[in-house]
Amino acid sequence: MEFSEMIKIAASVVNPKDYSVYANGGSVGAALLTESGRVYSGICIDATCSLGFCAEHAAAAEMLKAGENRVVKMVAVRSETEILAPCGRCREFISQLHRDNYLTDVLLPSGEVKTLRELLPSDWKN
């Protein structure tokens, strides 16, 4: 699957909403492609107490729920034209779900594709 298709999937779940005066979400969408060829999507949740989570975490939860853990490609977006780099927490989290996830291709805002290993150059696990 091409990143262009994954961007559309991630952008399709972007739908910013206020859930309460303390929480909002949906401003970022993510798509994870697994080695089986399935794509899992998720949205971010932001809470005043900082207990929210990133869209990549939500997509990973869906993936894990389905019994998968090897991510081949990942992308996060604010829209079909605004790609976001995964934060350090997301990079680390995805890298720990499968021993080969350090090979995951990540689309960056510049259009460049780097592996999680390249984004975690001094990774404590490798």
N, C-alpha and C positions, 0 to 999 in steps of 0.2 A: 504494500500500500504506500502510495506517495504521501509526503507531508501535506500537500495541498488538500487531499481528502481528509486527513486528520485535523487540519485547521478548520475545515468546515464543520466537522463533528464537534470539535471543542467550542467553536463559536455558536453552534446551535443551542448549547445549554446556557450560554451567557444571558442572564436576565436579572439585572440588579434589582433587589428588593430590600425594603426595611421589614424585618420580622417583628421587631419591637424597638423601644427606645434604646435598647442595649445591644441589639444584634442586627446585622444585615448580611447579605451574601449575594452570590450570583454574578459579581462583577468580573470574575475570572473563571474561565472554563479550561479544562485540560482533557487531553486524550492520550491514552496509553495503548500501544499496539503490542500484543503478546506474540510469542512464538507460534501460537496456534492460529494466528491471523485475526483473532477477535480484538475489537477496540472497546475500551472502557472509558467512560467520560465521568467527570465530576466538576463540581463548583466549589468555590471558596465560601467559607463562613467566617465572618469577622464579628467578634464580640468585645464589648467594652473591657471585660476582665481579661482579655487576651487569650482566652481558651478556645479560640476558633481554630480553623485548619485550612490549609491550602487546597486548591482544586486538584492538585496531583495526589494529595492524600485521599481525597474522596474517590477519585478514580481508582486508586490502588485498593481501597477497601472493597469496591465493587469487584475488582479483579480477584482479590483474595477470596471473597465470598464465593466466587465461581470456581475456585480451586486452582487458579493459576498464580504464578509469581515471577515468571521470566518476562521482563519488559524489553522489547526490541527497539521501539522508538517512542519518544514522548514529546509533547508540545503543550504549551500553555498560552492562552490568548486572552485579550480583553475584547477583541473583535476579529473579524477575518483579516484585517489589515494591521493589527497590533499584536505582535508576538512578544511574549515575555520569557525571560530566562528563569529557570527554576531557582528558587532560593536555596541557600546552603542546607537548610533543614530537609527540603524535598530531595535534593541530590543525595544526601546521606541516607535518608529513609529508603528511597528506591534501591540504592546500592546494597542495602542490607537484606532485601527480600529474596535475593537469589545470588549465588556466587558469581554468575556470569552477567549480572546487571551492570557491572562496571563497563561492559561493552555497549550498553544502551546508547543509541543515537539520539541526541537532543538538538532540536531546532532552536537557534538563538535569534534574537531580534535583528541581527545583521544579515540573516539568511544563511549564515555559516552553520554547519552541523559538526558538533563535537561529541565525543563519547563522555559518559560520566567519569571515566578514568581521567580524561583530560580536564574535566571540570573539578576533579578532586585530586590534584597532582600529588599531594602528600598524604594521601588516604592512610589512616592508621591500620586498615585491614590488609592492605597489599604491600 
